[in-house]
Structure formats: C-alpha cells, structure tokens
Amino acid sequence: MTIQCPTPHHDDEVVLLGHGAGGRLTAELLDRLILPALDGGPGPMEDAALLPGYRELVISTDSFVVSPLFFPGGDIGSLAVHGTVNDLAMRGAWPLALSVSLIVEEGLPLAELRAVLSSLGKAAQDAGVPVVTGDTKVVGRGAADRLFINTTGIGQRHGSLHPSAALARPGDAVLLSGPVGLHGTTVLSTREGLGFEGDIASDTRPLHRLVGTLAPLGADVHVLRDPTRGGLAAALNEIARDSSVAVEIEESAVPVPGAVASACDLLGLDPLVVANEGCLVAFVSADAAEGALRAMRSVAEGAGAVRIGEVLPDGPAGRVTLRTLVGARRIVEMPLGEQLPRIC
Amino acid sequence: MTIQCPTPHHDDEVVLLGHGAGGRLTAELLDRLILPALDGGPGPMEDAALLPGYRELVISTDSFVVSPLFFPGGDIGSLAVHGTVNDLAMRGAWPLALSVSLIVEEGLPLAELRAVLSSLGKAAQDAGVPVVTGDTKVVGRGAADRLFINTTGIGQRHGSLHPSAALARPGDAVLLSGPVGLHGTTVLSTREGLGFEGDIASDTRPLHRLVGTLAPLGADVHVLRDPTRGGLAAALNEIARDSSVAVEIEESAVPVPGAVASACDLLGLDPLVVANEGCLVAFVSADAAEGALRAMRSVAEGAGAVRIGEVLPDGPAGRVTLRTLVGARRIVEMPLGEQLPRIC
C-alpha cells in the first residue's frame, strides 16, 4: 500500500490515527511534513538528540496520551517517566533532569490527578532523576481526554557508549533484554475489557541501569533501541534502514509470554508489532555478545536477556527477516501503524 | 474567596478551568497537589529551572492549547516557540535548543498542520534556536481539540545575568518593555468573534535579544518576568511574594492600547490580568533604571519601554498596589484564574 504524500494537490487530506502509531505512516508524516517544516536535515532518527555545544548531553521529549490512565503494572505517570528515561538511555545517557507538562481536562477528579502525580513522583525518585520544572494547562470538558503528560529529559552520556541507530554492522549479534508484547496487550486488554488484564501486566520500567551494565563494553555496543510504538518490528526496521543492513531474527528465540500470545491470537495482532516499555534491543559485536548478555542478566530488568538474531553479512540493506519455527523465512515489515492507538 | 485544598476529605473535587489560568487556583494546585507529589522543595517559582550539574544551563517547558490555532499576529506554532524562548530569557538565558511534541486530533487537515509547523519552524529560525528533537501522538476524534504543542527549551545563561523572582529589593525601579493586553484580547476576540480582531494583534515575539541588551547591566538586573497567563497582575504578585516586598505601579504609566481598553471594557476585564506574549517586566536598581530603559529601547521589541513603578521602601511583603489616575491607591490582587482559558 502506498500512502499519498501531503502536497498542495491533496489539501483535503487529514491526520489519521495511524499517523501517530509509530509505523510507516508516522515515518511518512515526519519525512514529508514535519521535518521539512522544521528544517530538519537528513540522518537517522534517534530516540534522543545531542544538545548543540554540549556533546555529552542529550535531550528527548515524549507526550503520553495512554488510555486508560491506569493499567496493570503502571499508569500514565510512571509511563511518562520511564518512556523519557529510556529514550535517553538508548543514546547511552544517564538521566539528569525531567520536565513535566500536564494538559488536564476540566472535571478530572483531583484524586485521580493526585494518584497519577504520586506515581510519577515515585517513578522519578526510583529512577534517581529530579523533576526540575513543569507546566499545567486545563482545557474545557471534551477538549482533551482526561489527562495528557509531556516529559522532556536531559541526559548525560556514558563516556564509553555512543550507540546510534546507524551503527549496526554485518555480523553483529542482536540481543533482546526481555519478553515482548506485555505493555501493548495489557493496555489494550484493560481498555477494551478483554479479560487478559488479570494475567498480564505492563513491563514499564526504567532501563538506564541496564544500559549502565553495558558501559564497560564501550564501542562494541553499536545500537540500543527500546521497541515501543510499532514494537520489535518497527525498531528492527528502523535500525536496518538507518544502518543500511539486513537483520535476521529467529522466531523461536523471541520470548513471547503465553498470555501475550493468547491475546494477540484473539486480536489478530503480531506480537512483534506490539509496544513494549521495559525492554531493549542491543546490536553488539559478535565477539562481545556473550559478555553483553552476562552484563544484562546481572540486573533484574535484564534477567531474561537473550540473543534473538544477527546482522546478515551481505543481505539487502533495510530488510528484516524472521526464520520461523518451521525453518521458513518471512519478511518482517514496518507496521503501517493503525493497530494500537493511545498505547503510550 | 477561599479555595478548599484537595485533601482526602474532598475526594469529590475536580479540576476546574481556573486551575490552568495562571492565577491563585493554579498556585494552589501547584502548592498543594503537584509539588508535594513531585517532592518539590519550597522556593520561588521561576520560569525556567537550573539543570543540576550545569549551573549555566536552564530548562523550561510549556504546553500550548490556545484556541483558535490561528489568530492575528500569530498562531499556536509561533506562540510555542516564543513562549519557551521567553521563559528561558527570563532567567537571563539564550536559547540553545528546543524540543517539539505534538498531540494531534484525528481528522485535523494536513494543510493546517503544515501551516502551523511552517510557522513554528520560521519562528525558531528567526529566534536562532534549532528544533533538535520531537514527538507526535495522534488521538481519536473528540479526544483532543485539534492540536496541542509542547515545547521544552534548553538555554545558556548570560554570565552576568542572574535574575530571579526572589531578588526584587526596596527602591528597585519597575520597568515594562511594551504595551499590555494585546495577546489575550486578540485571542479572545478571535475565538468569540467580538469584532476587535481587525484592530489588534497578538504581541507574540521572542524576547531573548531584548534581555541581551540588559546583559551589560549585570547584577543591577534583579528580576525579569514575562506577564503571560494572569497578566501583569499575576507577574507582579508573584514577584512581590517571592521577594517579600511591596510593589507599587502608576496606572497612568502602564501602556494600554485603545483597542485593548475597549475590548476589556466590553468584556468586563482588567487589562492588568490579560495575558501578554511579547513584553517583559524588569526590576532593576534605581540607579540603573535610565540605562536599562535606553538599552531596551535600542531594539524594536523594547521601543515602548517605560518605568511603571517601584518597590516600596517599607511596604508589607507580598502586596501590589496601583496608584490610580485620580491619585487613589488600590490593591492589585492575584487573579483567581478563571477569566481567560486557553489563551496560550
């Protein structure tokens, strides 16, 4: 399917839900409308940007619109901390400070706002990052859905780590720190009352300490990426594109919890496109793979770390493939993007 | 009027529009719910916070929910740049980088999104600040009102300027860089179709260059504040509170454009509580006042700079008074906050 680009010939085009889902539609909106307007140059899209003049500092921003506000394993407050801390961590950075900006719908019970902010405060404290500034806007009933939170974070890079989505190399091992699909299926099941929410919980958690365990590996750590919107499929496709390499993973090696598999079966979803908020993908030199796995497994959030694949020595640039349980090979496409709105 | 604080005894309380209007309700929400949850310590509320470990860097965040998206003199895109650049400038900082995060309602015409982003990009270019990172979320129809934008900025302080809302001193001259009331009355008139919008335009513009003209005055510049939500009345009350001083201004000295006065008459608004987006209040040593006015008048955005009052030598801490045109004295209260929702 080809998405028409927004041009003066298509002025009747409107924003679609899929434009925000982290897949191909999001990428096209970015490439064809947002980046040109903001004079953004070409280059890999990273989770966090370097601050001009301060090469050791990175900045990342995220607005959280998850619905419902509370779900097993977390809520919009803890998610808003973890999401931004993790985007900083994926650039090899330790979080120094967070800003928090609220957009609140008139009529939201103060008790709910207090519960969200307490959770946010606790998550920030647990992650060791101070909330240094904020903003609160209130809009009338019906002008927002309860509560949206933006967090923006500043992080300081580990001296030895300079991961980038553009640095995957042929022969790299592809590592995954934990099971996939928990966050997206939990939120969806809670929102739609599907009944799986008793068996699963979001994996939302901070990953900067997990990244810290990889610091001793230095330049052998080529890419770090947390597979949030668009899931593992989107993350691997972005890396394959930005590094101009072919990536292959083994279906049997990707940990998918049973309840996630059941929920995905029911919903017709591929677990590879479901959002995660507490695991990361690392591309490391093949020689360093065992050491990286040992390091990751030394902390709780990396206890389930496994090797799931590799960068092919000479595959077509940008292609991601999956070796299935029966030994066949299928292409893992960049998700178009409409499957799971308001998951984060 | 006393506002009940949110406690377990008032769990039926909800967020009101006035909680976001920048007045007393906003301050109470901050003091009693938000800051305790985030473990915020006591101290003056500033427009931008210092970054831990980097005393020359400041960070500020703002979410923009203005309705309508386009108004005479600007739009949500330019406003989102100017608002954050100005919050950095009020801490004596030059903007280094901006993040931009969008929350878009499904169905927003791409042409409108493009127009807003082009304006945002142009405003950033004009201000000389790069947009280094961003985020886009899309929510379903009715879950947001068209478009909200968060910008977060990092700024580098002028070595000589360390203004703070807590540094006003008895005897200080109170300076105002330009006329008040234009932004709020323009947005309100456009939204409600009041008919003034042909005669007035928002004053939205960046103020960091204006602040730059004050850098040579160094420590004689005690306080800088842009009177946005809650207008001049809120800004002066915050400064009087945080510095524990009494402030008095002359009604005859405060420049109120004729069309603003007419609109405020019609609406029953006090021009002192109407939001501005292109002027600032400076508290400077009395000896430095003339030099500061000359410096401000050297750039277009400060051409109308005037002295509007002083910090009284021994007035009651926290009180702001106005000497009226007929020589009487009235208290300028902190606005409660409900007057002008969604003005920025």
Interface residues (C-beta under 8 A of the other chain):
Chain A: P6 H10 D11 D12 E13 V14 V15 L16 L17 G18 H19 G20 A21 T26 L29 L30 L33 I34 A37 L38 D39 G40 E46 A48 A49 L50 L51 P52 G53 Y54 L57 I59 S60 T61 D62 S63 F64 V65 S67 L96 A97 S99 V100 S101 L102 I103 V104 E105 E106 G107 L108 P109 L110 A111 L113 R114 L117 S118 L120 G121 A124 Q125 P130 V131 V132 T133 G134 D135 T136 K137 V138 V139 G140 G142 A143 A144 D145 F148 N150 T152 I154 Q156 P341 R342
Chain B: P6 H10 D11 D12 E13 V14 V15 L16 L17 G18 H19 G20 A21 T26 L29 L30 L33 I34 A37 L38 D39 G40 E46 A48 A49 L50 L51 P52 G53 Y54 L57 I59 S60 T61 D62 S63 F64 V65 S67 L96 A97 S99 V100 S101 L102 I103 V104 E105 E106 G107 L108 P109 L110 A111 L113 R114 L117 S118 L120 G121 A124 Q125 P130 V131 V132 T133 G134 D135 T136 K137 V138 V139 G140 G142 A143 A144 D145 F148 N150 T152 I154 Q156 P341 R342
